[in-house]
């Protein structure tokens, strides 16, 4: 092989017989391993309601729920008409579960 005048140092050509090889050298440094990106942030869970519409007086957001896991009871109370409802709960119960039980008991 020989060096062709006018070519950059990164590119050399060689001809042997009818075959021609071309070397294209890199002037860049060796590549680095791609660093792992941090995982995307988790989406916040939507907040569940703790104030509900009263099925008796039809006012909006006037029924509040309090769950006492120590006593195992959930209490609903309407601040307008004073209606109350009490049911048993467990550690997985949420205020919407107590409200749903009240709605089911009304029917």
C-alpha atoms as a printed R data frame, in Angstrom:
    type eleno elety resid chain resno       x      y      z
1   ATOM     1    CA   UNK     A     1   0.000  0.000  0.000
2   ATOM     2    CA   UNK     A     2   0.987  3.571 -0.376
3   ATOM     3    CA   UNK     A     3  -0.185  6.917  0.859
4   ATOM     4    CA   UNK     A     4  -2.122  8.993 -1.668
5   ATOM     5    CA   UNK     A     5  -1.230 12.661 -1.602
6   ATOM     6    CA   UNK     A     6  -4.237 14.832 -0.885
7   ATOM     7    CA   UNK     A     7  -5.990 12.335  1.410
8   ATOM     8    CA   UNK     A     8  -6.409 12.927  5.076
9   ATOM     9    CA   UNK     A     9  -4.484 10.841  7.564
10  ATOM    10    CA   UNK     A    10  -7.697  9.118  8.536
11  ATOM    11    CA   UNK     A    11  -8.344  7.672  5.061
12  ATOM    12    CA   UNK     A    12  -5.952  5.364  3.198
13  ATOM    13    CA   UNK     A    13  -6.563  3.379  0.013
14  ATOM    14    CA   UNK     A    14  -4.759  0.293 -1.160
15  ATOM    15    CA   UNK     A    15  -4.956 -1.431 -4.526
16  ATOM    16    CA   UNK     A    16  -3.702 -4.970 -5.020
17  ATOM    17    CA   UNK     A    17  -4.506 -6.542 -8.372
18  ATOM    18    CA   UNK     A    18  -8.117 -5.763 -9.166
19  ATOM    19    CA   UNK     A    19  -9.199 -5.471 -5.499
20  ATOM    20    CA   UNK     A    20  -9.309 -2.139 -3.770
21  ATOM    21    CA   UNK     A    21  -9.495 -1.700  0.022
22  ATOM    22    CA   UNK     A    22 -10.320  1.493  1.728
23  ATOM    23    CA   UNK     A    23  -9.541  2.274  5.374
24  ATOM    24    CA   UNK     A    24 -11.489  5.106  6.891
25  ATOM    25    CA   UNK     A    25  -9.924  5.889 10.224
26  ATOM    26    CA   UNK     A    26 -11.678  7.799 12.960
27  ATOM    27    CA   UNK     A    27 -10.241 10.958 14.419
28  ATOM    28    CA   UNK     A    28 -12.653 10.677 17.365
29  ATOM    29    CA   UNK     A    29 -11.828  9.177 20.744
30  ATOM    30    CA   UNK     A    30 -13.142  5.765 21.709
31  ATOM    31    CA   UNK     A    31 -16.859  5.701 22.485
32  ATOM    32    CA   UNK     A    32 -18.068  5.667 26.059
33  ATOM    33    CA   UNK     A    33 -20.700  3.380 27.496
34  ATOM    34    CA   UNK     A    34 -24.042  5.140 27.560
35  ATOM    35    CA   UNK     A    35 -24.905  6.163 31.090
36  ATOM    36    CA   UNK     A    36 -28.263  4.908 32.254
37  ATOM    37    CA   UNK     A    37 -30.860  7.637 32.540
38  ATOM    38    CA   UNK     A    38 -32.755  7.949 35.825
39  ATOM    39    CA   UNK     A    39 -36.220  6.382 35.722
40  ATOM    40    CA   UNK     A    40 -39.085  8.766 34.953
41  ATOM    41    CA   UNK     A    41 -40.873 10.159 38.016
42  ATOM    42    CA   UNK     A    42 -43.924  8.235 39.144
43  ATOM    43    CA   UNK     A    43 -47.291  9.813 38.542
44  ATOM    44    CA   UNK     A    44 -49.025 10.802 41.775
45  ATOM    45    CA   UNK     A    45 -52.040  8.744 42.748
46  ATOM    46    CA   UNK     A    46 -55.307 10.661 42.356
47  ATOM    47    CA   UNK     A    47 -56.727 11.752 45.698
48  ATOM    48    CA   UNK     A    48 -59.950  9.973 46.625
49  ATOM    49    CA   UNK     A    49 -62.877 12.059 47.824
50  ATOM    50    CA   UNK     A    50 -63.705 12.184 51.529
51  ATOM    51    CA   UNK     A    51 -66.714 14.505 51.072
52  ATOM    52    CA   UNK     A    52 -69.721 13.099 49.235
53  ATOM    53    CA   UNK     A    53 -73.212 14.094 48.081
54  ATOM    54    CA   UNK     A    54 -75.999 13.307 50.543
55  ATOM    55    CA   UNK     A    55 -78.562 10.868 49.084
56  ATOM    56    CA   UNK     A    56 -81.256 12.093 51.505
57  ATOM    57    CA   UNK     A    57 -81.121 15.898 51.182
58  ATOM    58    CA   UNK     A    58 -79.315 15.959 47.776
59  ATOM    59    CA   UNK     A    59 -76.750 18.584 48.842
60  ATOM    60    CA   UNK     A    60 -73.304 18.327 47.267
61  ATOM    61    CA   UNK     A    61 -70.127 17.548 49.232
62  ATOM    62    CA   UNK     A    62 -71.819 17.724 52.629
63  ATOM    63    CA   UNK     A    63 -71.276 14.119 53.793
64  ATOM    64    CA   UNK     A    64 -67.974 13.571 55.594
65  ATOM    65    CA   UNK     A    65 -66.461 10.194 56.394
66  ATOM    66    CA   UNK     A    66 -64.337  9.218 59.365
67  ATOM    67    CA   UNK     A    67 -62.767  5.765 59.591
68  ATOM    68    CA   UNK     A    68 -61.538  4.416 62.917
69  ATOM    69    CA   UNK     A    69 -59.409  1.346 62.278
70  ATOM    70    CA   UNK     A    70 -58.860  0.811 66.026
71  ATOM    71    CA   UNK     A    71 -62.616  0.371 66.534
72  ATOM    72    CA   UNK     A    72 -63.185 -1.101 63.073
73  ATOM    73    CA   UNK     A    73 -65.997  1.300 62.169
74  ATOM    74    CA   UNK     A    74 -66.603  3.875 59.465
75  ATOM    75    CA   UNK     A    75 -68.957  6.801 60.158
76  ATOM    76    CA   UNK     A    76 -70.695  9.067 57.660
77  ATOM    77    CA   UNK     A    77 -72.484 12.259 58.656
78  ATOM    78    CA   UNK     A    78 -74.300 14.884 56.601
79  ATOM    79    CA   UNK     A    79 -73.585 18.415 57.807
80  ATOM    80    CA   UNK     A    80 -76.902 19.702 56.359
81  ATOM    81    CA   UNK     A    81 -79.600 17.205 57.371
82  ATOM    82    CA   UNK     A    82 -77.677 15.368 60.121
83  ATOM    83    CA   UNK     A    83 -78.119 11.907 58.603
84  ATOM    84    CA   UNK     A    84 -75.592  9.370 59.880
85  ATOM    85    CA   UNK     A    85 -74.449  5.913 58.851
86  ATOM    86    CA   UNK     A    86 -72.092  3.497 60.626
87  ATOM    87    CA   UNK     A    87 -70.624  0.284 59.212
88  ATOM    88    CA   UNK     A    88 -67.749 -2.075 59.926
89  ATOM    89    CA   UNK     A    89 -64.453 -1.531 58.084
90  ATOM    90    CA   UNK     A    90 -61.099 -3.267 57.720
91  ATOM    91    CA   UNK     A    91 -57.578 -2.043 56.990
92  ATOM    92    CA   UNK     A    92 -58.278 -1.953 53.236
93  ATOM    93    CA   UNK     A    93 -61.467  0.130 53.490
94  ATOM    94    CA   UNK     A    94 -61.517  3.650 52.072
95  ATOM    95    CA   UNK     A    95 -64.115  6.418 52.618
96  ATOM    96    CA   UNK     A    96 -65.681  5.640 49.231
97  ATOM    97    CA   UNK     A    97 -66.305  2.066 50.421
98  ATOM    98    CA   UNK     A    98 -68.242  3.298 53.459
99  ATOM    99    CA   UNK     A    99 -70.244  5.708 51.282
100 ATOM   100    CA   UNK     A   100 -70.997  2.924 48.764
101 ATOM   101    CA   UNK     A   101 -72.280  0.708 51.569
102 ATOM   102    CA   UNK     A   102 -74.570  3.540 52.693
103 ATOM   103    CA   UNK     A   103 -75.927  3.984 49.156
104 ATOM   104    CA   UNK     A   104 -76.494  0.212 48.875
105 ATOM   105    CA   UNK     A   105 -78.298  0.187 52.242
106 ATOM   106    CA   UNK     A   106 -80.625  2.976 51.029
107 ATOM   107    CA   UNK     A   107 -81.889  0.838 48.127
